[in-house]
């Protein structure tokens, strides 16, 4: 298709002489209602059109994107509402026609949509009432298999359970080790990271192994670390000895000097955000005020910590004692 640029459809400076522009043929050109208001485009015949669309597609915070039919039906649940024009029941149609859309109030809903059924379903956390010790020896895979034995923790050693209503919303988590109540290690199957239970309640310096004098906090005299091992730092976790390979039950008795060897560290804020999206707060037995290795963005004298029962983080002074959980591979 050839369009001749004239004073009617091109800038004045280019109107003379006329210019021939070779444009592709559009089999399904956009209509004005499909182009954002204030933006210009060409329709199927090459004519200039001015967009009239006033509402972008919107995202619902906390609901993962999926192209499945079930997921689409769940998004529809969260799009429920009413239009000022009672003859219109679709949000985009309502707003395109100049109406005002009032969404239903979902503020107080604690449930999240099920990708399997399309219905609103409450999240069920790990059921550990009957947990027994498992995964005390062997490779990571051998430990996972041991924990999942019917004679031990069976299907409860995997979260969410196969076929559960929420199984497509989160990562799959597998129990790697359990050595006593609330002393568990879980693996996030999407990232492959191991997550320990809380191992200590110490200052940020002693948690991370930091030895810097920076950001208003002096860690230069610190000689300890709760997670990371460098061959010099000693453990700030009671009962641990990095040198002899003696590690906390909350770490499954694993560390740098064991077989399998696990290199632990304090998780960053980003590690924690991703783990929350993957469902960690429904998995670990003791999520509450976990420290991260990250400075708080607006105040380096503070660290980012995760309240545990909520999907957000808060600042806390790096000189305060904080609970520590390790992440490792």
C-alpha positions in Angstrom: 0.0 0.0 0.0 1.4 3.4 -1.0 0.4 6.6 0.9 1.3 10.0 -0.6 2.3 12.4 2.1 0.4 15.7 1.6 -0.4 18.7 3.7 -3.4 16.8 5.1 -1.5 14.0 6.7 2.2 15.0 7.3 4.1 17.9 8.9 4.1 21.3 7.1 7.8 21.1 6.5 7.4 17.9 4.6 4.2 18.8 2.6 6.2 20.0 -0.4 7.5 18.2 -2.3 5.2 15.2 -1.8 6.8 12.1 -0.5 5.8 8.5 -1.2 5.8 6.2 1.8 5.6 2.4 1.5 3.5 1.1 4.4 2.6 -2.6 5.2 -0.9 -3.7 4.5 -2.8 -4.1 7.8 -5.3 -7.0 7.8 -6.8 -6.0 11.2 -6.0 -2.4 11.9 -6.8 -0.8 15.3 -10.0 1.1 15.8 -10.0 4.5 17.6 -11.5 2.8 20.6 -8.5 0.4 20.8 -5.9 3.2 20.9 -5.2 5.2 24.1 -6.8 8.6 24.2 -4.4 11.3 22.9 -2.3 8.8 20.9 -2.3 8.5 17.1 -2.2 5.5 14.9 -3.0 4.4 11.3 -6.0 2.2 10.5 -6.1 -0.6 8.0 -6.4 1.8 5.1 -3.5 4.0 6.2 -5.6 6.9 7.5 -4.6 8.6 10.7 -6.8 7.9 13.7 -6.9 9.5 17.1 -7.3 7.1 20.0 -10.3 7.3 22.4 -9.6 4.5 24.8 -9.5 6.0 28.4 -8.9 2.9 30.4 -5.8 0.7 30.3 -6.0 -2.9 31.2 -5.4 -3.1 34.9 -3.6 -5.5 37.3 -4.8 -6.8 40.6 -2.1 -6.6 43.2 -1.0 -10.0 44.6 -2.7 -12.1 41.9 -0.2 -13.9 39.6 -0.7 -13.5 35.9 -1.9 -16.6 34.1 -3.4 -17.2 30.6 -5.4 -20.3 31.8 -9.1 -20.3 31.5 -9.4 -20.8 35.3 -7.1 -17.8 36.0 -9.1 -15.6 33.6 -12.3 -16.5 35.4 -10.7 -15.5 38.7 -9.6 -12.1 37.3 -13.2 -11.7 36.3 -14.2 -12.2 40.0 -11.9 -9.3 40.9 -13.3 -7.1 38.1 -16.8 -7.3 39.5 -18.5 -3.9 40.1 -21.1 -1.6 38.7 -21.3 1.1 36.1 -23.0 4.5 36.5 -24.7 3.5 33.2 -26.9 0.6 34.4 -27.1 -0.8 30.9 -23.3 -1.6 30.9 -21.9 -4.5 33.0 -18.3 -4.6 31.6 -15.7 -2.2 33.1 -13.9 -1.3 29.9 -17.1 -0.9 28.0 -18.4 1.3 30.8 -15.4 3.5 30.9 -15.0 3.7 27.1 -18.6 5.0 26.9 -17.7 7.7 29.5 -19.3 5.9 32.5 -17.9 5.7 36.0 -17.0 2.2 37.2 -17.2 1.3 40.9 -15.4 -1.9 41.7 -16.8 -4.2 44.5 -15.0 -3.7 47.8 -12.5 -6.6 48.2 -10.4 -4.9 50.8 -11.4 -7.2 53.7 -11.2 -10.5 51.8 -8.4 -12.6 53.2 -8.9 -15.3 50.6 -7.2 -15.5 47.2 -8.6 -17.0 44.0 -8.0 -20.6 43.2 -6.4 -21.2 39.8 -7.9 -24.7 39.8 -11.5 -24.0 40.4 -11.9 -20.3 39.6 -13.5 -19.9 43.0 -12.3 -17.8 46.0 -10.5 -20.3 48.3 -8.7 -19.7 51.6 -5.0 -20.6 51.7 -4.1 -23.6 53.8 -0.7 -23.5 55.4 1.5 -26.5 56.1 -0.2 -28.9 58.4 2.6 -30.0 60.8 0.7 -31.2 63.8 1.8 -34.8 63.2 5.3 -34.0 62.0 8.1 -36.4 62.9 11.8 -36.0 62.5 13.2 -36.8 59.0 15.9 -35.9 56.5 18.7 -36.1 59.1 21.3 -37.7 56.8 22.0 -38.2 53.1 21.9 -36.0 50.0 19.3 -33.2 49.7 17.2 -35.4 47.4 17.5 -38.4 49.8 16.4 -36.2 52.7 13.3 -34.9 50.8 12.4 -38.5 49.9 12.8 -39.5 53.5 10.5 -36.7 54.8 7.9 -37.6 52.2 7.6 -41.3 53.3 4.1 -42.3 54.2 5.5 -43.6 57.5 6.9 -40.2 58.3 5.3 -36.9 57.0 3.8 -38.1 53.7 1.9 -35.6 51.6 2.3 -32.9 54.3 6.0 -32.8 53.4 5.1 -31.0 50.2 3.3 -27.6 50.1 0.8 -26.9 48.6 -0.5 -30.5 48.4 -0.9 -31.9 44.9 -4.2 -30.8 43.5 -4.8 -28.2 46.3 -6.9 -25.2 45.3 -3.9 -22.9 45.5 -1.4 -25.2 44.0 -0.8 -23.0 40.9 -0.5 -19.7 42.7 2.7 -20.4 44.6 5.9 -22.3 44.2 6.1 -25.9 45.4 8.0 -26.3 48.7 9.5 -29.6 49.9 10.5 -30.5 53.4 14.2 -31.3 53.4 14.8 -31.8 57.2 12.9 -31.7 60.5 14.9 -32.2 63.7 12.7 -31.2 66.5 9.7 -28.9 66.7 10.0 -25.8 64.5 13.5 -26.9 63.4 12.9 -27.4 59.7 14.5 -26.8 56.3 12.4 -26.3 53.2 13.4 -26.0 49.5 11.6 -23.6 47.2 11.4 -25.7 44.0 11.3 -22.6 41.7 14.5 -21.1 42.9 16.2 -24.2 44.4 17.0 -22.3 47.5 17.0 -24.0 50.9 15.4 -22.0 53.8 16.2 -22.7 57.4 14.1 -22.1 60.4 15.2 -19.2 62.6 18.6 -19.9 64.0 19.4 -16.9 66.3 18.3 -13.6 67.7 21.4 -11.3 67.4 22.4 -7.9 66.1 22.6 -7.3 62.3 26.4 -7.3 62.4 26.5 -10.8 64.1 23.8 -12.1 61.8 25.4 -11.1 58.5 29.1 -11.4 59.5 29.6 -7.8 58.4 32.8 -6.1 59.6 32.4 -2.6 58.1 32.1 0.7 59.7 29.5 2.3 57.4 26.0 3.8 57.3 26.2 4.9 60.9 26.8 1.4 62.3 30.2 0.1 63.3 30.6 -3.6 62.7 34.4 -3.5 62.5 34.8 -5.4 65.8 32.4 -8.2 64.8 33.9 -11.7 64.6 30.7 -13.7 64.2 28.1 -14.8 61.6 24.9 -16.7 61.9 24.8 -18.0 58.4 27.7 -17.3 56.1 31.1 -19.0 56.6 34.4 -17.6 55.4 36.8 -19.8 57.3 37.6 -17.0 59.8 34.3 -15.9 61.4 32.8 -18.0 64.2 29.1 -18.8 64.6 26.8 -16.6 66.5 24.3 -19.5 66.7 24.3 -21.3 70.0 25.8 -24.8 69.8 27.3 -24.3 66.4 31.0 -24.7 65.5 31.9 -23.9 61.9 35.4 -25.4 62.3 34.2 -28.9 63.4 31.2 -28.9 61.1 28.7 -28.8 63.9 25.5 -27.0 62.7 22.1 -26.1 64.2 19.2 -28.4 63.8 17.3 -25.4 62.3 19.8 -25.8 59.4 19.2 -29.5 59.2 22.7 -30.0 60.7 24.1 -28.9 57.3 26.7 -26.3 56.4 29.8 -25.6 54.5 31.8 -28.4 56.1 29.2 -31.2 55.8 28.2 -33.6 53.0 26.1 -32.3 51.4 27.8 -29.0 51.7 25.4 -26.0 52.0 26.6 -22.4 51.7 24.2 -20.5 53.9 23.8 -16.7 54.1 21.3 -14.1 55.4 18.7 -13.5 52.7 18.5 -10.1 51.0 15.3 -8.1 50.9 14.8 -9.3 47.3 15.3 -12.9 48.3 12.6 -12.4 50.9 10.2 -10.6 48.6 10.4 -13.4 46.1 10.0 -16.0 48.8 6.8 -14.3 50.0 5.4 -14.4 46.5 6.3 -18.1 46.4 4.4 -18.7 49.6 7.0 -18.9 52.3 4.8 -17.4 55.0 2.5 -20.5 54.6 5.5 -22.9 54.9 8.0 -22.0 57.6 7.0 -22.7 61.2 8.4 -19.5 62.7 8.0 -16.6 60.4 8.2 -13.5 62.6 10.4 -10.4 62.3 13.1 -12.0 60.1 16.3 -10.0 59.3 17.6 -9.4 55.8 21.1 -8.5 54.7 19.8 -5.3 53.0 20.1 -1.7 54.2 16.8 0.2 54.3 16.7 2.3 51.1 16.3 5.7 52.9 18.3 5.1 56.0 21.5 2.9 55.9 21.5 2.7 59.7 18.5 0.5 59.4 17.9 -2.9 57.8 14.9 -4.3 56.1 13.1 -6.9 58.1 10.1 -9.1 57.3 7.3 -9.3 59.9 6.6 -12.8 58.8 2.8 -12.9 59.1 2.4 -10.2 56.4 3.5 -9.8 52.8 5.6 -6.6 53.3 8.8 -5.4 55.0 9.7 -2.8 57.6 12.8 -1.0 58.7 14.6 -1.8 62.0 17.9 -0.4 63.5 20.9 -2.4 62.5 22.1 -2.2 66.2 18.9 -4.0 67.4 18.7 -7.7 67.9 16.9 -9.4 65.1 15.7 -12.9 64.3 17.8 -14.6 61.7 16.8 -17.2 59.1 19.3 -18.5 56.5 19.0 -19.1 52.8 21.4 -21.5 51.0 22.3 -24.0 48.3 
